[in-house]
């Protein structure tokens, strides 16, 4: 039988062990760079820390500007050369600012804790994928995931343990989805995945795979801890986009499908909270 287009490498998840001494420390899923501003102002005089241009660079810029230094007196020639150096310096500063803006945009899109999209960026990507799916008539599905017993982790082991669980869930979702799939944290213990070019049945199989990996997670204290272990689980709602359906409606349908799945799991006797 051919492999599903959503199949990824098997990933075995070990139980989580919580050290009580780590409570109160918040894990960070994103490394925030420091943005450096130029320590000089825009002026004709070159900053002392800006490297001088080579003669070849000066000639290339002057040729592009159509300036013939041989026809200028010494004073005018010095002024044109200074302007040429300033143009190059401003160009380099512009490139640095563009890079900083790109980094800032990346940070604005990422969840504050987990290395996945935040809800705002996730909803934007849903809109984009819907537009592509509608244009090219390709299938598009969404998986809405709500963790089971997550509140119990926070209540028993503390919020630092809860943060560790969320980071572990992010690792599982990223490891078991394609690079083209879009993973986001929608808030609290809710996650979403957009799967382009994936039909409903393939996506349901993927949801079962993800739920099985998350169901295998257990939070427990160190050896001898009097605290009871907490079994983590995941209820997944899977829906397919229909022509004319808005992003908000698609996410709402997936949310409803998730609640139906959670009710089904409870009816099977799972201890879910």
N, C-alpha and C positions, 0 to 999 in steps of 0.2 A: 504494500500500500504506500503511495507516495506521501512524503512528509508534508504536513500542513505548512502553508507559507508563514504561519506565525510561530512555528517551532523554534525554540532556542536551546542552547546547551543546558543540560540538567544541572541544577544548582542546589546543593544540599545545605540546609540551614541548621546550624547548631542552636541549642537552646541558649537564651540570654541569661547570664548570671549578673545580678545586680549587687554591687558593693555599697552598703549603706553609707559609707564615708563619702561617696561621690555625690550625695544628694545636695542640691543647692547650686551645683555647677551646671550651667547650660551649655550643651554642645553646640557647636557652630558648624553648619554644613557648607558655608561659603566663606572663602577667604577674601576679605575686603582689602583691596589695594589702597595705598595712599596716593592721592593725586598731587603732583608737584606743580606749582605755578612758577612761571619764569620770574627770576629775581631782577629783571630789568624792564624799563618801559620802552615804548616805541619811540625811537629818536634816530637822528642821522648818525650819531656817534655809535660805533659798534660796541656792544657789551664786552667787558674784559674776558668773560668766560666763553665767548663764541669763537670757534676756530676760524682763522683767516682762510679766505678762498684761495685756491690755487690759481695760477695764471690761466690755466686752461679753462677753469670754471668761469673766470671773469670774462675771458674772450668769448666763450659760448653764449653767455648771457647778453653781452654787448652786441654780438652779432644778431641775436634774436631780436634785440631792440632796434637794430639798424643804426647803431652809433659807431662812427669812425673816430677813434681817439686821436688819430694822426692829424685831424683837421681842427682840433681843439687846443686852446692855450693851456698852460700848466694848471692854472686854477680851475678851469672848467673840467679838465680831465680828472683832477683829484675829486671834484664833487661828483662826477658821473661814476667813478669807481666806488666812492662811498655809498652812493645810492644802489649800485649793483650788489654790494655786500649786504646792504640792509634788506633788499628784496629776497636774497637767499635766506637770510636769518628769519624773516617773516614767514617764508614758505615752510621752513623747518618747524617753526612754532605752530603753524597751522596744522601740520601733520601730527604734531604731538597733541594738540587740542582735539583733533578728530579721534585719535586713539583713546584719549581720556573719555570722550563722549561715548564711544563704543563700549568701553568698560562700564561706564555709568548705566548705559542702557541694559547691559547684561545683568548688572546687580538689581536694577529695577524689575526685571522679569523673574528673578529667582525667588523662591520661598526663603523666608528669613532663617529657617532651620535646615530644611532638606534640600539636597542638590537637584531639585526639580522646579518646574514652573510654578509661580504663585497663581492664584485664581484669576487675577486680571489678565495675565499673559496667557493662561490656559484658554480663557474664553476668547481672546483675540485669535489664538491659533485654531480654535474650533471654527470661528467665522471664516478664516482663510481656507481651511480644509473643506468646508461646505461649499465655498465658492469654486474650488478646484473640482470637487466631486460633481457639482452641478454642471460645470462647463464640459468636463470630459466624460460624464456619465459613468463614473466609477463608484464602486461600493464604499461606504464609510460607516464605521460603527464606533460606539462609545461604551466604555466600561466604567461604571460608577462603583467605587469600593468604599465600604464603611467597615471599620474594624470592630470586632466583637470583644467585649470585656476590657476595652482600653481604659475606661474610667476607673475600673477596679485596680489597674496598674498604678494609676496616679494616686488613688486613695491608699493603697497598701504600701507601695514602694517609693512614692514621691514623684514629682514632676520631672526630675532628672532622669529617672528610669523611663518615664513616658517619652521623653525626648529620644532616648536611646532606641526605644521601640520604633518610633517614627522614622528614625534614620535607617534602621534595619529594614523596615518595610520599603523605604525608597530604594535601598540596595537591591532588594528582591525584584521590585517592579522594573528597575532599569536593566537588571541582568537577564530577565526573562521576556523582554520585549525587544523589538527591532529598533535600530537606530532611527528609523523614520517615524516610529510611533512617538506620540506626544504624551508625556507623563506630567501631571500636575497635582499639587496638593490644594484641595478646594477649601480647606479649613478644618481645624481640629484634627480628627482622625479620619477624614474623608479624602480620597484620592480619585483622580480621573485619568483615563487613558483613551486617547483617540487613535484609532487604527484605520489608516487609509488603505484602500485597495484590499479590504478584508470583508468577507461576507459574514452574515449573522452566525452561521454554524461554526465557522473557524474561530470567530471571536468568543463564542460560548465555550469552545474547547479551551481557548486561552484563559478564560476566566476561571474555569475549573482547575487548570494548572496553577494559576496564581493563588487561588484559594487554598489549594492543598499545601503549597509552600508556606503560606502564612499560618495555616492551621497547625503546622508543625512547630511553631514557636511557643516557647513557654518561658515566662519570667519567674525566676526563683531567687531566693537569697543565697548567701554563702552557706557552706556546709555547717549544719547545726543551727541555722536560722529558724526561729519559731514562726516566721511568716509563711503563710500558705502559698504555694505556687499559683500563678495565674496563667491560664491557657489563652493565648491570643487566637483570634479567628478572623475571617473576612467574609462578608456578605457582598456579592457582586451582582449588580444589575447590568444587563447587556441589551442594548437597543441598536437598531440600524436607522440611519438617516433616510428620510423620505423627501422627495422633491417638494420644495416650498416650505419645509419646516425650518423655523428659526433656530439659531444656536441655543437660546434660552429654553425653547420648547424641547429640543433634543436632550439637554442636560436634565430638565425636569422629568422627562420620560425615563431616563436612565436612573434617576433618583427613585422614582416610583417602583421601577423594576427591582432596585436594590432592596426596598422595604418588603416587597413580595418575597424575595429570596431569603431575607432575614426571618420572615414569618415561617417560611418552609423549613428552614434549619431549626428553628425553635420547636416546630411540630415534630421533628425527628428526635427530639430529646436533648438537643445541645443546650448547655447552660450558657446562654448568651445574655449580656447586659448592655 
